[in-house]
Amino acid sequence: MTRDIFQPSGRIQFGIFFQGVNSGTIWKAAESGSQTDFESFRHIVQTAERGKFAAFFLGEGLRLREHLGRPHALDVAGRPDAQTMLAALASVTKNIGLVATQNTTYNDPADLAHRLSSLDLISGGRAAWNVVTTDNAWTGANFRRGGYLDHADRYKHAEAFVETAKRIWDSWESPSGPARRVLHEGQHYTVDVTPRLPRSAQYRPVLFQAGDSPEGRDFAARQADVIFSAHPKFDDAVEFRRDIVSRSVAAGRGANAVQIMPASEFILAATDQEAQEKKAWVRSLQIGPQQAIAYLEQFWGRELSSYDPDGPLPEIDPVVEETSETRGSGFHGAKARQLADQWRAEAKDKGLSIRQFVTSKTARIDATFTGSYTAVADHLAEYARVGAVDGFNISPWLIPTGLDDIVNHLVPELQARGVYPTEYRGTTLRENLGLETPVRSEEPARA
């Protein structure tokens, strides 16, 4: 295989994305479990491991989303500390990877590298780090740092952080030592550390990254092992693969160096008709009357409780010009008045009520696979054949039983088609993803 020509593996894998703040998880139904009790995490991670999932992926919310100046109370919010929870889950699993979302802006590289090394050793080489960045003062207020990081510098800072962490992990001459001293002097921090832990069985933690801007894609092409992408639709996934392969080769890496696992939602049943009925039920619980009104209030900046969720969009204008980060990343930066005009026209043209319109805007249309187990398995087999993705990172709409039908019915269909693992390849996450041993980092980053 030449390094600059992409070679499809012909297989896909699954990951499970247990989210932080989100509106996609049903949390008011009788079937819904706790978002903080250990039992919820244990159930879903062991179900995923039974289904030979590659990784269990924890989201992170560093500050609660607000609604009209108060903590938002109409969707899931919060998450136990990722590395604490993953260390506990390591004791009740054997093979599945454990991915912690950790922010480069509000951590320090020597400390985070040590904590991730600890998780990697505790789990026998199954740890991974989902690298994320933040720059806004609203989140920073929780860390007494305000908005000290300019938006334009977020990836420059993140890359220096990641490269410093890699040098710390790479500083051991052999698995048993000795370790080299690591020095870094940059714009945002100075590091002088001699690592305290040896390498794990997989050499160092696997790196995930989810940025989708041109800068984010370049960063992933240079640094990541796996991209948690926003491109699950087939044609879009194929184009995204081409782009990442091109960027990876330009960065001096192989065409197959970076794996891609898009976020996805699965709504499945024995027949296509039953799956469509199930989808209607899921959507009705994800976006109820209160959620629909609250969604518009995030953009209007004012209370709209007097409006009928089954009536037309409000005729009054928003009281804000542009929405702020307090409303959450999905709402941040919207030109509220311009958007309101566009939405009113769109809803009127399509004959949609507030609730119908909000459902159309919030449902994971491109990220949802709906249908019978056999039909969806056939569809996913085509992804595997052309190498559009390496797998899917599934966001279950129900906790903790949201993976049960996937593991019990879809996975066997995929295994029967020869496109999904029947056993784990090895004992480490790097082995199970089919990733190469990393190239040792030598030079310090300058940032």
N, C-alpha and C positions, 0 to 999 in steps of 0.2 A: 504494500500500500504506500503510495506517495503521500507525503505530508500535506500537500496543497490540493489534493483532490478528495472531496467528501465521499465517504463510503457508508451508506445506510446499514444499520445493524439488522434491520428486519424485525426488530423487537421493540416493545414499549414496556415501561414500568410505571407504577403509580407511587405518588406520595400523598400524604394527608396534610392539609393545611388547617390547623386548629387556630382560628383567627383571634385577633384582639378585638378592638372596636369594630363593629360591623352591623349592617342592617340585613344581611342575607340569612342569618341563622334564625330559625323560628324559636322563640323563647317563651311564648305565652300559651302554647298548646299543652294539653295534658301529657303528651309524650315527651316534652322537653325536659332535659335534665339540667343539673347545675353546671355553671360555667367555671366554677372555682373548686368544687369538691374533687379530691384526688380520684375518686371512683370513676368520674366521667372520663378523665384522662386515661386511667388504667384500662377501662373497657374499650375505648376507641383505639388505643395504641396496640392492644393485644389482638383486636379484630384485624387491624391493618397488618400486623405481623403474620397472622394466620393466612391472610391473603397475599403474602410475600411482597408487601409494599416495600419500596426501597427506603423511604424516609418518613418520619413524623416531624412536622414542621410547625413550630410555635410562632404566632404573630406577636407583636408587641405594641402596646399603646402607652406612650410616655406621659400623656395627660388626657383626662377625660374630655370628650367632645362636649361642647356647650350648646345650649339652645336658648336663644333670647336672654343670654346672660346667666343661665343656670345650667348645671350638669344635665345633659340630655338623658331622659329616662325612658326612651321608647325603642332602644335597641341594645344589643349586647355591648357592654363596656367593661374594660379591664381584663387583666390576666395575671395569674401568679408569675413571679419572677421565672423567666425562661430556664435559666441554668439550674435553679433549684428544682424545678419541676422535672426537667430532663434527667437530672441525676437520680431522682427518685424513680423515674420510669426505666432507667437503665437496669435497675434491680429486678424488674418484672418482665424484661424482654431479653432476647439473646442476639438478634440479627438486625433489627430495623435501625436505620440511621436516626440520629437525634439532632435536629436543626434548631439552633437558637437565633432568633432575630435580635441583633445587637447593633446599636447606633454608634457610628464613629465619632459623631459630634459630642456625645455626652458620656464617653468612656475615655480611658487612657490606654495606650497600646500595650504597655508592659503588664498592667493589671488584667486587661481583658485577655491577652494572650495566655497568661497564667491560668485564668479561670477556664478558658476553653481547653487548654492542655489538661487540666484536671478532669473535665468532663470526658475528654478523649481517652484518658487512661482508665477512668472509672468504668467506662462503657466498653473497654476492649477495642478501641479504634473505631467508634461509631459516631463521633461528634462532627457537627458542621456548623458553620457560621453564615447566616444570611446577613450580608453587609448592607446597611441602610444609612442614609444621611438625613439630617434635619438642620435647618438654618434659622427658623423663625423664633422671635423673641417670646411668643406665647408659650411654646414648649420649653424654651430655655429658662423661663421663670421658675420652673420646678427645680432647676439645677443651679440657680443663682448665677447664671451666665448670660441671661438675656439673649439678644440677637447678635452675639459677638462674631458669628461666622457669616461672612458675605455669601449671598446665594451663588454668585459666580465662582466662589472658591470651594464649594462643598465637595466636588469630586477631586480637586487638587489635594485638599486636606485628607479625604478618604483614602486616596491612593497612597499618600505618604504613611498613613496609619496602617493600611493593609501590608505594605511592603515592610514596615518596621516589625509588625507582628510575624510575618513570614521569616524575617531574619532571626527573630527570637526563637521561633520553632526550629529553624535550620542550624542553630548555633552549636548543636551537639555534633561532635566529630563522628560519633557512633551512637547507637541506641543507649549505651551505658555510660557515655561521657568521654572526656570532659567537655564542658560547655565553654564557648567563647563569649567574651564580653561584647555586648551590643551597645553602640553609641549612636545617637541621632540628635542633631540640633536643627530645629526648623522654626517656622514662623509661629506655630501654635503650641508646641511643646518640645521639651528636651528629654531624652531618654538615656540613661546610663544604667544598664542592667545586666546581670549575669543570671540566666534562666535557672530556675530551681527544679524543673522537672525534665525527665528524659523524653525522647520521642515515644509516640504511641505505636501500636501495631500497624497503623495506616500512615505513618510518618508524621503527618500533621492534619489538622481538621480540614474537611472539604469546605470550599467557599461557594456559597450561593450569592446571587445578586439579581435585583429586579428593576433597575433603572431602565427606562425606555427612551429617554432623550438621546440625541446623537452622542452627547458626552457620556451618558450612562451606558450606551452600547459599546463605546470604545473602552470604557473602564472595564466592563465585563469581558470584552475580548482579550484584554491584557491580563486580568487578574482572576476571573472567576473560573470555577470548574463546572458550575451549573447555573443557567439563567432561569429564574422564575418569571416567565414571560406573560404578557397580556395578549397573546396571539394564538388562541386555540382553534379558530376557524380555519378550515383546511387550506384554502388558497393563501390566506394571510400568513399561516404558519409556514408554508413553503417559502414565501417571499422573505419572511423573517429569518429563516434558516440560511437562505442565500446571503443575506446581509451579514449575519454573524460569522459565517464561514469566511467571507471576504475580509471582514475586520480582523478576524483571528489570524488569518494568513498574513495580513499586512502588519500585524503585531509580532510576527516571527513565531507564531505557534502553528500547530497542525490544524488541518481543516476539521478534524474530529475532536479537537482539544476541549471544546466547550459544549456541554450537553444542554438541551432545552426542554423545560417542563412547564408548559403554560398552566395558568390557573383555570380551573374548570368546575362545573357543577353537573351532577348526574341525577336525572329523574327517570327511574326505570320501573318496568313492570313486565308481566308475562306477555302482554300484547301492546301494540302501539296505541290502541284506543284507551286501554287502562292507563298507560303512561301519560297520555294527554289529560285524562281526568285527574290523575295524581298531580300533574303540573299545575292545573287550575287550583287545586286545593293548597298546594305549596305557596303559590303566588298570593292567594287570599290571606294567608297567615303571615307572609313576609310583609305585605303592604296592606294593613287594615285601614279603617277610616282615620284613626288618630295619626298613624304613620304618614298617610297621604297628606294631611293638612300640615303636619310638622315639617315634611319635606319642603313644601312651598314656603313655609315660614322661614326656613334657613336662607332662602334667597330674597324674600320680601323684607326680612328684618323686622317684622311686626306680627302681632297675633292675628290669626285668620280663623279662629274657632267658630265664628258666626257663619262661616261658609259651609255649604252642604258638600261633603266629599263626593256625592253622586251628582253634583251640579257642575256648572262651568267654572273655569278658572277665574280668580278674582279680577274684577275690572279696575280696582285701585292699583296704583303703582307702588313698587318697593320704596322703602324709606332709606335705602342704602344705594350708593352708586356701585360699589364693588364689595363682594363678600370677603370676610376676613378668615384667617386660619383658625379662629376659635370654633368655627362650624365644622372643622375637619377637612382633611385633604381633598375629599370628593367635592367640597363646596367652595374651597378657597380660590379666590381670584376671579370669580365669575362677574361679568359686567351685568349687574342685577337688572337695571331698567331695560337695557337692550334685550336681555334674555327673556324678560317678562313679555315684551311685545312679540318676540318670536314664538314663545310658547303658547300665548293666547291664540295667535293666528294658526299655529299647527294644530292645537286641540280643537279649534272651531272647524278647521278644514277636515279633520278626521272624525269629528263627532265624538270626542272623548270627554268624559267627566274628569274631575280632579283625580279621583282614585285610578281610573283607567290610564290617564296620562302619566301619573307618577309611576305606576307599575311598568309602563312602557319604557320609562327612563331609568328605572332602577334594576329591572330584571336583567340577569346576565344572559342576554339574548345570544351574543356571539360565543359565550363561554359555557352554554348549557347543552348537554347531550341528552335528548329526550327520546325515548322509544323502547321497544322491546329489547330484552337482553341480546337476542340474536341479531337484530338489526344494528344495534349500537356496536356490538362486537365486530360485525362485518365492516362497519364504518371505520372503526379504530384500526382494523387490520390494514386498511389502505394507508393510513398514516404511517404505520410501521413499514409497509412495503417501500414507500418512497423516501422514508427518513424525514418526514416533515417535522417530527418531534422525537425526543427520546422517551417521553412519558408525559403524564399529566399529574399536576398537583391539585388534588380534589379538595374543594371546600364543601363539607357536608352541610346540608340545610337543617339537619337535626342532630343534636348532641344528647346522648352518646351513641345512638343506634344508627346514625346516618350512613355508615359504611356497610351495614349488615347485608343489604341486598346486592351491593357491588361485589362483596367478597363471596357471598353464597351463590350468586348466579352469573354475574358478568365475568368474573375472573375465570371460572371453569370454561366458559365459552371462548375466551381469549386463549387459554391454555390449549384447548382443543384445536385452535387454528395455528398453534405453534408460534405465537407472537408475544407470549407473556411467560415469565419464569415459572417453572414448577417447583424449583428449589432455589435457595439463596446460593450465589456463587462461592461465597466465602464468609468470613466472620467480621470483616470490616466494611464500612460504608463505601470506601474507595474501591474495594474489590467488587462489591455488589452493584455498583454503578458502572463498573468496567473502566475506571479511570486509571491513567498511568501514574506512577510514582512521580511526585513533583521534582522539578529542577531546582536545585538549591539556590536560594537568594543570597547574593554576596554584597551587592552595593547598596549603601543607604539611600533612601529617598530624600529629595530636597524640597521640603515644604513645611 
